[in-house]
Amino acid sequence: MGAATAYYLSQLGVAATVVEPEAVAAAASGKAGGFLALDWNDGSPVGPLARHSYALHAQLADVLGAEAIGYRQLDTIQVHPAKLTHALMSAAEAAAGSKLVIATVTGISRDSSGNVTGVKVQQQQAAAEEELPADAVVLAMGPWTDAARAWLPAAPATTGQKYHSVVLRPKEPVSDTAIFTSFRTADGRSVEPELYPRPDGTVYACGEPQDLPVPSQGPCGVTVDATRCDFIKGVAGSLASSLSDAAVEAEQACYLPMSSDGLPVIGRLPGVQGVYVATGHSCWGILNGPATGQAVAELIVHGSCKSLDMSAFDPLRVCGVRR
């Protein structure tokens, strides 16, 4: 969400400073599958957001280059999440002079009227905390948005659902058919593995959700359970024989950000001037990232969302604070 917001701010002539604790796409943005569904959210408040964002992905492929972001059209659309996130950040830097700062956010500063004036950060090699000046702050912290409540009590409560995934490289090319299935294992467990062949010849396989506490250390605290990755590899091999002896390029895990009511939280944070939030997208973060970034950018620059009605995602509904 941070890279998408920075990109759409740059298209409005505004430079942004993106603060990351480790690197761009170090968490779910770099470890997701990249499956984009046009109509799977129809009938829910997320439906219009998903459809608008689906269209924006096509525009981004034209501007940034389809190959550069792993974009291709199958029965639906897929992108490579890490490539997309890096491309958005690079484009924001080139268009408006946006910059990336590797540091841990420790708080915000406000003036006597309650307006935000800066972000306090601690860089790894720095002896002291420093402040980055800002007149608008966007909390795009995924499942770690909850940590902001220490210095912004109105920040929405967020949790995370942990998912494991593996990236496999089969010896021979495979078809471009994605697989979604569910079955019950011999020991009675219900599992729903997903497989996504990618244009670079790899296959992304995921599953094994867990409801576990989000590690306080940030992305560096996310551990990988080898047993769960082995299970995913085994399932992939049983669904496609070409994957049974495929080389393993990555074994990874991430936490999907979850809000208290299951809907994204996008908009102005109540109780403080100049703070915005974009989180809680669950498994649809990559799909809905562009529309979310565009909406937040419009809100910051124009004072309202021009492209889409975002009232269903107003933070006020989950923050319990009057604006």
C-alpha positions in Angstrom: 0.0 0.0 0.0 2.9 2.3 0.7 4.5 2.0 -2.7 1.1 2.3 -4.5 0.3 5.5 -2.5 3.8 6.9 -3.3 3.3 6.1 -7.0 -0.1 7.8 -7.2 1.1 10.8 -5.2 3.9 11.1 -7.7 1.4 11.2 -10.5 -0.2 14.2 -8.7 3.2 15.9 -8.5 3.8 15.1 -4.8 7.0 13.5 -3.5 6.7 10.9 -0.7 9.1 9.4 1.8 8.4 5.7 2.3 9.7 4.3 5.5 10.4 0.5 5.6 12.0 -1.4 8.5 13.9 -3.7 6.1 13.3 -3.3 2.4 10.5 -2.7 -0.1 8.2 -5.8 -0.3 9.8 -7.5 2.7 6.5 -8.8 3.9 3.3 -10.0 2.2 3.8 -7.6 -0.7 6.8 -9.7 -1.7 5.5 -13.1 -0.8 2.0 -13.1 -2.2 0.8 -15.1 -5.2 -0.4 -12.2 -7.4 -3.7 -13.6 -8.5 -6.1 -10.9 -9.5 -9.8 -11.6 -9.6 -12.2 -9.2 -11.3 -15.5 -10.4 -9.8 -14.8 -12.6 -6.8 -15.7 -9.8 -4.5 -19.0 -8.8 -6.2 -21.8 -8.5 -3.8 -19.6 -7.2 -1.0 -18.5 -3.7 -0.2 -15.1 -4.6 -1.7 -16.6 -5.4 -5.1 -16.3 -1.9 -6.7 -12.8 -1.4 -5.2 -11.7 -4.7 -6.7 -13.1 -3.9 -10.1 -11.6 -0.5 -10.2 -8.2 -1.8 -9.1 -8.3 -4.6 -11.6 -8.5 -2.0 -14.3 -5.7 0.0 -12.8 -3.5 -3.0 -13.0 -3.9 -3.1 -16.7 -2.9 0.6 -16.9 0.1 0.0 -14.7 1.2 -2.8 -17.1 1.1 -0.4 -20.0 3.0 2.3 -18.1 5.5 0.2 -16.1 5.8 -2.7 -18.6 4.0 -6.0 -18.4 7.2 -8.0 -18.3 8.7 -5.7 -15.6 5.8 -6.5 -13.2 5.1 -10.0 -14.2 1.7 -9.1 -15.6 -0.2 -11.5 -18.0 -3.7 -12.3 -18.9 -4.9 -15.9 -18.5 -8.6 -16.7 -17.6 -8.0 -13.8 -15.2 -4.9 -11.6 -14.6 -1.8 -12.3 -12.6 1.2 -10.1 -11.5 4.4 -10.7 -9.7 3.8 -8.9 -6.4 7.5 -8.2 -5.5 8.3 -6.9 -9.0 5.1 -4.7 -9.0 5.9 -3.2 -5.6 9.5 -2.4 -6.6 8.4 -1.0 -9.9 5.9 1.3 -8.2 8.5 2.6 -5.8 11.0 3.2 -8.6 8.5 5.0 -10.7 7.6 7.3 -7.7 11.2 8.1 -7.2 11.7 8.9 -10.9 8.5 10.9 -11.3 8.5 13.1 -8.2 11.7 12.5 -6.3 10.1 10.2 -3.7 12.6 8.4 -1.5 13.0 5.3 0.6 14.2 5.3 4.1 15.1 2.1 5.9 14.2 2.7 9.6 11.8 1.8 12.3 9.0 4.3 13.0 8.8 5.1 16.7 6.1 7.8 16.7 4.7 11.0 15.1 5.1 14.7 16.0 2.2 17.1 16.2 1.9 20.8 16.7 -0.2 22.6 19.4 -3.3 22.4 17.1 -2.9 18.6 16.7 -1.7 18.7 13.1 1.0 16.1 12.2 4.4 17.7 11.6 6.7 14.7 11.3 7.5 11.0 11.8 10.0 9.8 14.4 12.3 7.1 13.2 15.2 5.1 14.4 17.7 3.9 11.8 19.8 0.8 12.5 23.2 2.5 12.5 22.1 5.8 14.0 22.9 6.7 17.6 19.8 8.7 18.1 16.2 9.0 16.9 15.5 11.4 14.2 12.5 13.2 12.8 11.4 13.2 9.2 9.2 16.3 8.4 5.8 15.6 7.1 2.4 17.3 6.6 0.6 14.0 5.9 1.4 10.5 7.2 0.0 7.3 5.8 -0.1 4.2 8.0 0.4 1.4 5.5 1.9 -1.1 7.9 -0.1 -4.2 7.1 -0.6 -6.4 10.1 1.8 -4.2 12.1 -0.6 -1.3 12.0 -1.7 -2.3 15.4 1.7 -1.2 16.7 0.9 2.4 15.8 -1.7 2.4 18.6 1.2 3.0 21.0 1.5 6.6 19.7 -1.9 6.9 17.9 -4.6 5.4 20.0 -7.1 5.8 17.2 -5.2 3.5 14.9 -7.3 0.5 13.9 -6.8 -2.8 15.7 -5.3 -5.2 13.2 -4.3 -8.9 13.4 -2.7 -11.2 10.9 -3.2 -14.6 9.4 0.0 -16.5 8.6 0.4 -18.2 5.3 3.3 -20.3 4.0 4.3 -20.6 0.4 7.0 -22.1 -1.8 8.3 -21.1 -5.2 9.1 -24.1 -7.4 11.0 -24.3 -10.7 10.0 -27.4 -12.7 12.5 -29.0 -15.1 10.1 -28.6 -18.0 7.6 -25.8 -18.8 4.1 -26.2 -17.4 0.8 -24.9 -18.6 -0.4 -21.5 -17.5 -3.4 -22.9 -15.7 -3.8 -21.8 -12.0 -5.2 -24.4 -9.6 -7.6 -23.8 -6.8 -8.7 -26.9 -4.9 -9.8 -28.2 -1.5 -9.7 -31.7 -0.1 -9.4 -33.6 3.2 -6.1 -35.2 4.1 -5.8 -38.7 5.5 -5.7 -37.4 9.0 -8.9 -35.4 8.5 -7.6 -31.9 7.9 -9.3 -29.7 5.3 -6.8 -27.9 3.1 -7.1 -25.5 0.2 -3.9 -25.3 -1.7 -3.4 -22.8 -4.6 -0.9 -23.0 -7.5 0.0 -20.2 -9.8 2.4 -20.7 -12.8 4.4 -17.6 -13.5 5.8 -16.1 -16.7 9.3 -16.7 -15.5 8.9 -20.4 -15.5 8.3 -20.8 -11.7 5.2 -22.0 -9.9 4.0 -20.4 -6.7 2.2 -22.7 -4.3 0.6 -21.6 -1.0 -1.7 -22.8 1.7 -1.5 -23.8 5.4 -3.1 -20.7 7.1 -2.5 -20.2 10.8 -4.0 -17.8 13.3 -0.9 -16.8 15.2 0.2 -13.6 16.9 1.9 -11.1 14.6 5.6 -11.0 15.6 6.5 -7.7 17.2 9.9 -7.5 15.5 8.3 -6.8 12.1 9.0 -8.8 8.9 12.3 -10.0 10.3 10.5 -11.9 13.0 8.4 -14.0 10.6 9.6 -17.6 10.9 9.3 -20.3 8.3 8.0 -23.7 9.3 9.8 -26.3 7.1 7.2 -28.9 7.9 4.4 -26.8 6.4 6.5 -25.9 3.3 7.2 -29.6 2.8 3.5 -30.3 3.0 2.8 -27.6 0.3 5.5 -29.1 -1.9 4.0 -32.5 -1.5 0.6 -31.3 -2.4 1.9 -29.5 -5.4 3.6 -32.6 -6.6 0.4 -34.6 -6.1 -1.6 -32.1 -8.2 1.0 -31.8 -11.0 3.5 -34.6 -11.5 5.9 -32.1 -13.1 6.3 -30.4 -9.7 7.1 -33.6 -7.8 10.9 -33.1 -8.5 10.9 -29.4 -9.1 13.7 -27.3 -7.6 12.8 -25.2 -4.7 13.6 -21.5 -5.2 12.0 -20.1 -2.0 10.3 -21.3 1.2 8.6 -18.3 2.9 5.8 -17.1 5.1 3.9 -13.9 5.7 1.0 -12.4 7.6 -2.1 -11.1 5.8 -3.5 -8.0 7.5 -6.9 -8.4 9.0 -9.2 -5.7 10.4 -11.8 -6.3 13.1 -14.7 -6.5 10.7 -12.9 -8.1 7.7 -13.0 -5.1 5.5 -10.1 -2.9 4.4 -9.5 0.3 6.5 -8.8 3.2 4.1 -9.0 6.9 4.8 -8.4 9.6 7.3 -7.6 8.5 10.8 -10.0 10.2 13.3 -8.7 12.3 16.1 -5.6 13.7 14.5 -5.1 16.0 11.5 -3.0 14.7 8.6 -2.9 11.0 9.3 -4.3 8.4 6.9 -4.5 4.6 7.0 -4.5 1.9 4.4 -4.6 -1.7 5.8 -6.7 -4.7 6.4 -6.9 -6.0 2.9 -6.5 -9.7 3.8 -5.7 -11.9 0.8 -6.7 -9.2 -1.7 -3.9 -6.7 -0.9 -2.1 -7.0 -4.3 -5.4 -6.8 -6.2 -6.7 -3.8 -4.3 -3.3 -2.0 -3.8 -3.5 0.3 -6.8 -7.0 1.5 -6.1 -6.2 2.0 -2.5 -3.0 4.0 -3.3 -4.9 6.1 -5.8 -7.7 6.8 -3.3 -5.4 7.8 -0.5 -3.3 10.0 -2.8 -6.5 11.8 -3.9 -7.6 12.2 -0.3 -4.3 13.8 0.6 -4.0 16.1 -2.4 -7.7 16.9 -3.1 -9.3 16.3 0.2 -11.6 13.7 -1.2 -11.5 10.5 -3.3 -12.3 11.4 -6.9 -12.0 8.0 -8.5 -14.2 5.8 -6.2 -16.6 6.0 -3.3 -14.5 4.7 -0.4 -17.1 5.4 2.4 -17.4 1.6 3.2 -13.8 1.6 4.3 -13.8 4.7 6.5 -11.5 4.1 9.5 -14.1 5.8 11.7 -16.2 2.6 11.8 -13.5 0.6 13.6 -11.5 3.2 15.5 -14.2 4.3 18.0 -13.1 7.9 17.9 -15.0 10.9 16.7 -13.6 12.8 13.8 
